[in-house]
Each structure stands twice: as C-alpha cells, then as structure tokens.
Amino acid sequence: MNPENILWIVFILLFIIIFLIDMYVTDHRKGKIVVKTALIWSAVWITTALMFGATIYFYLPDGNSKAFEFITGYLIEYSLSVDNLFVFILIFSMMGIKEQHQPRILKWGIIGAIVLRILFIVAGVQLIKTFSFMIYLLGAVLVFTAIKMFLSKEEEIHPDHNIFVKLAKKMFKIKTDVGSDHFFVKHNGETYATVAFITVVLLESTDVVFAIDSIPAVLAITQDSFIVITSNLFAILGLRSLFFALAGILNLFRYLKFGISFILLFIGVKMIISGWVHIPVQTSLLVIMGTLLVSILASVIIKEDEEKDHHVHPKPDQKKMKDEILK
C-alpha cells in the first residue's frame, strides 16, 4: 500500500473520530455554548489539522510541497468559512432560532456541507483535468467575486427568493409555532415542516453559494484530490466550534471581508496567469497569512467609532422577511 493510501485511511478514521466527538460534545451539552469553550475546541481542531499537515510533510515522498498545499488550502477554506458563518448568524437571527436549538440545526447543516463539498471537489478536479481552459474561467469567477465582495457594504441574504425554500414550501406545509429544533412534527394526523427545517434549507443553500467561491480558490493551489478534500473537510470540522466562538470575538473580524476579497483576487489572478507565470505555493501561503494578519490587526487597532457591525445586527425588516418566507 502506497503512503497516500495509508494517509487516506488515517484521515478517514481521524475525521470520523473528530466528527463524532464534536457532535457528542455539543449534543450532550446543556444550555448555551460559551465563547471560552468554543475557542478551546476551535484550537483543538486547528491543532489537529496542523498535525495532519506535519504528517503529510514527513510521510509523503513529495511531502514538502504537499504539506504547503495542504496548509494553504486549509487557511483559504477556514478564512472563507469565517465570512460564511457571519451569514449563518444572520440566518439564525432572522429566523428567530434560540441559542439552545442552534447546535443541532448547525450539525445537520454541516453534515450536508460535507456531502456537497466532496461532490463539488470531485466535479471541479475532473473539469480542470478534462478542460484545461476551466482554470482561466474559474479564475475570472474569483476575480469577479472578489470585486463584488469588496464593493458590497454588508452581508445580504434574500431567503424569500431562495429556490430551495420555495421547493420546500411546495413539498411541505409549514408550522411556525413549534419552539424546538425538530424538523418535522405531526399535528392532527398531518406532517408539518418546522422553522428549524427551513433554517437548515437556508444554511445548505448558502453553503452551495459559498462552495462556488471556495472550491475554485483551493483548486488554484492544487488539483490533488487528496489535498483538496482533506484541507476542505478539516476546515469544515471546526465550523461548529468556530460559530459559537465568533459570538464573542466578532470585533476581531470587522475587516476580514476586505482581506478575503484581496485573497480571492490574488488567487483569481494566479489562475488566470498560470499558463504564463507560475506563483509558488509558498508565496501564496505567505500572501494569505499576511493578508489575514493585517485584516485582524486592522480590526483590533482601528476604532469602531459608531459604525455598526452588519454581521451581527439584523436589519429592521428581518422579522417581516421571516413572515414572508414562512407564509
């Protein structure tokens, strides 16, 4: 058995163990998950990912380059996940999901994200290998996304226009007065979907949009399915802990959006010029780490004044929007 196959087995076993631990801890915790606990678990998952990167470095024959690709891909996915979680926070706020019900809903959202991510990665790698011009097309998509993200003033979601929500409402009757995290309930002999179910649909559809940005970004670093899948799934593993940690440290990420837009722009340009100019993965890693560091430092040093963080404060009409979604 070659070294990569052995690492596949190690990764699958490690992933299952971590996933089960994460799900067990949050499912059996009573009450709100506090920021300190969430930060500790986030540190555990990040350390585990870095240790796996070190294993790649020492174990694979070309481990030097593969380890850099893994760490770079992981950083890209993790930083993009932070921005995506801001949208998740908005969705929970808008749908009126209580804090004690959020862990279970988020769990199923992440399980769906894992399945979607693997499908997207396999399809993306195959497209690039089959049609070489796809790398330039995906690069152009990232450049467009970067510019759009930089110019947008705040996170915007339009769940009332969401095709998946519309389909769910056609398939199921919605019962809005169920104050739990159950997705379906029986009432007078009929099965009803709940607000929790609609929330999961919103989370999954949001992750589809997120994957369209994030998967090409990692494919710009490497088309090695092993590296792309492992770096992606390690980043996803930490999402639940990261979600609850963000509640107390949002001020550290006020300028992250601008950093991410620059990273996407850099990677998009890297893909577009890849046929003529080769940018080493070590250079990409330095640019990404430097950009994230500058973004966080700017968030800490520059005073908030009276600006509002649109990631946390729901818009005044969000209750009205919720009623529009569920009616």
N, C-alpha and C positions, 0 to 999 in steps of 0.2 A: 504493500500500500504506500503510495507516494505521500510526501509531507503535507500537501494541500488537502488531500482526502482526510488525513488524520486531524488536521485543524478544522475541517468541516464538522467532523464528529464531535470534537471538543467544543466548537461553537454551539452546535445544536443542543448538546447536553447542558452547557453553561446557560444558554438562552432559556431553556425550559426551567432550569432551577431558579434563575433570577426572576423570570416571569411569575412563577408560582409563589415565590417569596413575596414579591411586590404585591400580587393580588391578595395573598393571605393576610399580609400585614394590614393593608388598607381595608379589606373586607371585615376584619375582626376588631378593628379599632372603633371604640365608642366615642361619638362626638366629633368635633372639628379636628382636622389635622393641622397642628400648629406649625408656624414657619420654621422654628428651630428643628423639629423632627423632619420636616420636608427637606430642609437643607442638608441634614445629616445623610438621609437616604440618597439625595442627589449626589453628594460627594462619594458615597459608596459605589453608585453606578458609574460615575465618571472614572473613578479609580479602576474599576473592573475593566472598563473599555480600554484604558491606557495600558493595563497589564496585558490585555489580549494583543494590543498593538506591539508591545515588547516581545511577546511570544512569536509574533509574525517576524519580527526583526531577527531573532536568534534562530528560528527554526526553519524558515523557508530558505531555499538556496539563493533566491534574489530578495531576501528579506529586507535589505537596506532600502531599496526603492519601494517595495510593497508596504512596509511599515509607514513610510512617509505618506503614501497614497491613502492608507487607512486612517491615519490621524487627520490628514487634511479633509478627507471625506466626512469623517466624524464631526469635525469642527463646523464644516459647512452645514450639515444637517442639524446639528444641535443649535447653532445660532439661528437658523431659519425656523426651527421649532419654537424658540422663544417668541419670535414675532407671531407665529401661528397661534400660540397659546393666548396671546392678547385677544385674538378673535374669539377663542373659546370662552374667555372670561366674559366678553360682551354677550355671547350667546346665552350663557348661564344667567347672566344678569337680566337680559331681555326676557327670557322665558320664565323668570321667577323661580329658578331651581334653588332650593335650600341647600346650605352647605353640607348638611349630613347626607344628602342624596347625591351630591356631585361625584364622590369617588366611584360608585357603581356605574353611573352613566358614563363617566370618563373611561372606565375599564373597557366597556363594550365599544366605545369609540376608538380606543387604541387597538383592540383586537381587530376591528375592521380595517384600521390603518395599516396594520402589519400585513394583512392579506393583500390589500390594494397595492402597497409598496412593492411587494415581491412581484406581483403581476406587471406593474409599471416598469420595474427594473429589467426584468427578463425581456419585455417588449422593446424597451429602449436600447438595450445592448444589441438585440437582434437587428433592429432598424439600422443602427450605425454600422454594424458589420455587413449588412446587406446593401445599404445605400450610403455610400461614403459622403454624399453631399448633405446628409441629415445633420452632420456635426455643425455645418455652417448655418443651417436653418434653426437648429436648437440654440446656437449662439445668438442669432438675431432675436429669438424669443426672449432670451435672458436680458439682452440689452434693452429691449422694449419694456420688459418687466421692471428693470432697474430704474429707468427714467420715469415710468409711471409711479413707482413706489416713492421715488424722491420728490416728485411734484405733489403727491397726494398729501393733504393736511392731516388726515385722520383715517383710522380704520373704518371701512364701510362694509356693511353686510346688508343684503337685500333678501331676507328669507321669504318675503311674500312673493318674490319672483322665482324662488327655487323650484326647479322642475321636479326634484326628488320629493320635496314636501308636497307638491301638488299631486304627485302619483300616490303618495302615502294616504293623502286625504281622500282620494278616489277609491282606494282599496279598503280603508277602514273608517268607521265612524270614530270621532274623537271625543273623549270625555275629559273635560278640562278641570273638573273639581276633585281629582284624585291627588292627594298630597303625599305621594310616595315615589319611590324610584322604580316601581313596577312598570313594565312597558305595555302590558295588556291587562284588562280587568273584565270580569263578567258582570253584567247588570241586566236584570230581567231576561235572562236567557240569551242575551246578545254579547258578543265580544267587542270591546272598545279599545282603541289605542289611546295612550295617555300622553300628557305633555312631555313626560320623560322620553317616550318613544320618538316623538317629533324632534326633540332635542338631539337624540342620537343621530337621526337622519341629517340634521343640520351639521353636526360635527363631522360626519362621514363625508358629506358633500363638500364641506370646507376643506377637508384633507385632500380630496381629489384635486382641487384647485392648487393647494399647497404643493402636492406631488408634481404637478406640471412644471412648477418652478424649480423644485429641489432636485428632482431626479436628473434633469439635464446638467445642473450645476456639478453634481458628483461625476457624471459621465464625462465631463470636461477634464477631470483629474485622471480617471482611469476607466477602461471598459472591461476590466476584470470583474466578472460577476461575483466572485468570492469577496473581493474587497468592497464592491458597491453594496452588496446585500448585508454583509456583516457590519459595515460602518453605519448604514441606514438603520438597521434594527437595533444596534446598540444605542443610537440616538433616541429611537422611539421608546426603548425600555425605560429611560429616565423621565419620560414626559409627565407621568402622574405626579411623581415627587416634585418635579420642576413646577408644575401647575400650582401646587399649594405653596411652594416657596415664593413664587412670584408675587403673591398677595402682599407680602411684607417688604419686598425689595424692588418694587416697580420703579422707584425713583432712580435706580441704578441703570435703567434701560431706556430712559427717555429719548436718547439719541441713537438707540440701536438701529432704528429703521433706516437712518441715513448711512450707517455703517454697512448694513446688509445690502442696501441699494448699490453702494460702491463695490462690494464684493461680487454681486451679481453682474455688475457692469464689467468688472475686471475679468470674471470668468467667461462672460459672453464674448468679449473681445479676444480672449485667449482662444476660444473655439473658432472664431471667425478667421483668425490669422494663423491657425495651427498648420495650414498647408504650406506656409512660408516661414513662420517663426516658431521655434519650439521654446516654450517657457518651462523650465524645470519645475517639478512638483515641489522641491524645496523652496523655490522662490514663491510659488503660490501659497505654501503654508505660512511663510513669513509675512506675506501681504495680508492674508486672512487674520492671522494672530495680531498683527499690528493694527489693523482696522478695528477689530473688536476691542482691543485695549484702549485705543483712542476714543471710541464711542462710549465706553464705560467711564473713562476718566472725564470726558466732557460732561457726562450726566452727573457726575459727582461734584465737579468743580464749578460748573455754570449754575447759578442760582435759578430756581424755578420761577421766581417772582410770583406773578399771579396767573401764569399760564395753567391751563387745565390739562391733565393727562387724559387724552381721549380714550386711552386703553381701558381705563377703569371707570370713568363716569359715563353711565348710559345716557343716551340722548333723551330729551324730554318726551319725545313721541314714541319711545320704545314700548311702553305699555299698550299704546294704541296699535302699534305694529304687531305685538303678540296677539291681540284680539283679532286682527285682520288675518293672521296666519291660521289661527285655530277655528275660525268661524266656518 
